[in-house]
């Protein structure tokens, strides 16, 4: 085994993410991009492989399309954009609106030398070597896949020269998403990231916000700054244009009002004081027993504002079926529907042609732009804060002109779920703000084309050691 010097060991411990993209001028980019979007696209093109973690409504779609357009222009080879099913036609429509050539494709035999758009379920029908670049829209979906599918995506595109991931800003303690994205881009494997910057906190694994029985990871105290600096070399975190020093006119959202409605229902009969459901089985039973009461309350809310467009989120099939039968003029999108039927109903709701849409967060919680609607009801919620956050953001996003009203209808027995979501929301908001402030200077430097370099230490005087 070769002897390794101390200097060589230190050098090995450094991780360098080298840019291997190309530079473009503002005049090369789509004229519909705002100034901050142009800067972000130019940065991502210089990097070659990058992630856009951006607040909902900041225009990730036009940035993805512009990035893909430039990669195609420079290489004269096809680029693939992969998006959730219902988002595919929305992406193609946006491309047409902005004068960018793109089309929906269903298999490798339909690929053309330009921007090709397909959905995640069809990835295995394509030969990755056909494409010079790949874009993952709503890339946080990667972590929702079973590990085999995520690994398949990583392996499929491991040799693709240009890669872009785009999704909403993740919670700073969502290390799964950061690690999976880093691995997909070819920056660093997730397990390497964890071992380099984190400690497996056995004592803290079951603290509030951590899944019971899970592994608690926390940043090493001395590594926090270096971790955020490293992320800034390949990931752009933005919740607002002003995060990067740009004008913020038009990007301040109207109000968001979240109102829990806690019902005394069949689930609470027999108890002087409500007993909270603890286990998953108990929670499912509580939801089953409270179904009639929650459905009735949901219908009453809609009847109180009959002229408004309503978005209703459910988690179980029996909830959607019951509401569809109870509420006139309502339409449901369920998992068993044909893909083309799902897309048609989503588009009709986007256009205002459907007054009431019933669906699940896992079906429509990602990517849809429903700023036309400002009233939504969760007929019960799960413990997934990400599902809740993404579902709310379908309507509460830049471009929304009215205050968004969100109602959460649940039984007293389900209060544990509500309190868990509220705790996660509190932690998310505070940690995102802390992360944004910590990374702000790094990101602005990156945006302006400054690479982080390690200053080599060259001593001029010999060190004297005591006897």
Beta strands, then each sheet from edge to edge (+ up, - down):
strand 1: 49-54
strand 2: 79-83
strand 3: 102-104
strand 4: 115-119
strand 5: 133-137
strand 6: 162-167
strand 7: 198-200
strand 8: 217-219
strand 9: 235-238
strand 10: 256-263
strand 11: 310-314
strand 12: 330-332
strand 13: 356-360
strand 14: 375-378
strand 15: 404-411
sheet 1: 3+ 4+ 2+ 5+ 6+ 1+ 9+
sheet 2: 7+ 8-
sheet 3: 10+ 15+ 14+ 11+ 13+ 12+
end
